[in-house]
């Protein structure tokens, strides 16, 4: 089983973050309610936006837009 980091944020807390903020992959996975390895696969496939070079983090606003778009597709 892949090792995952304990998320530091809940989906409710994610909603309160500023759009220009940064969020780690473990926290993004928690917000999406998937494993961290699934979140990395989604990043590789373009389902989630890529990490910002040098930080390993994702832009909160981009994640929100992508999740809203994915939710509207279903």
C-alpha positions in Angstrom: 0.0 0.0 0.0 1.4 3.4 -0.9 2.5 5.6 2.0 0.3 8.8 2.2 0.7 11.9 4.3 -2.0 12.8 6.7 -4.0 15.7 5.2 -4.0 18.9 7.1 -7.2 20.3 5.6 -10.8 19.3 5.3 -13.0 19.9 2.3 -14.8 22.6 4.3 -11.5 24.4 5.1 -10.5 24.2 1.4 -13.6 26.2 0.5 -12.3 29.1 2.7 -8.8 29.2 1.1 -8.0 32.2 -1.2 -8.0 31.4 -4.9 -4.4 32.4 -5.2 -3.3 30.1 -2.4 -1.3 26.9 -2.7 -2.3 23.4 -1.6 -0.2 20.3 -1.4 -1.1 17.1 -3.2 -2.0 15.2 0.0 -4.5 17.9 0.9 -5.8 18.0 -2.6 -6.4 14.3 -2.4 -8.3 14.7 0.9 -10.5 17.4 -0.7 -11.2 15.1 -3.6 -11.7 12.1 -1.3 -9.2 10.0 -3.1 -5.8 8.6 -2.2 -2.6 10.6 -2.8 -1.5 8.2 -5.5 -4.8 8.7 -7.3 -4.3 12.5 -7.1 -0.8 12.1 -8.6 -2.3 10.0 -11.4 -5.0 12.6 -12.0 -2.3 15.3 -12.3 -0.3 13.1 -14.8 -3.5 12.6 -16.9 -4.5 16.3 -16.7 -7.6 15.7 -14.6 -6.1 18.0 -11.9 -3.8 20.9 -12.8 -0.1 20.3 -12.5 2.0 21.3 -9.6 3.8 24.6 -9.6 7.4 24.0 -10.5 9.7 24.0 -7.5 6.9 23.9 -4.9 5.2 20.6 -5.4 1.9 22.4 -4.7 -1.2 23.2 -6.7 -3.0 26.5 -7.1 -6.2 26.5 -5.1 -8.2 28.4 -7.7 -7.2 26.0 -10.5 -8.2 23.0 -8.4 -11.6 24.6 -7.6 -12.2 25.3 -11.3 -11.2 21.8 -12.4 -13.4 20.2 -9.7 -16.4 22.4 -10.7 -15.8 21.5 -14.3 -15.5 17.8 -13.6 -18.7 17.9 -11.4 -20.6 19.6 -14.2 -19.5 16.9 -16.7 -21.1 14.1 -14.7 
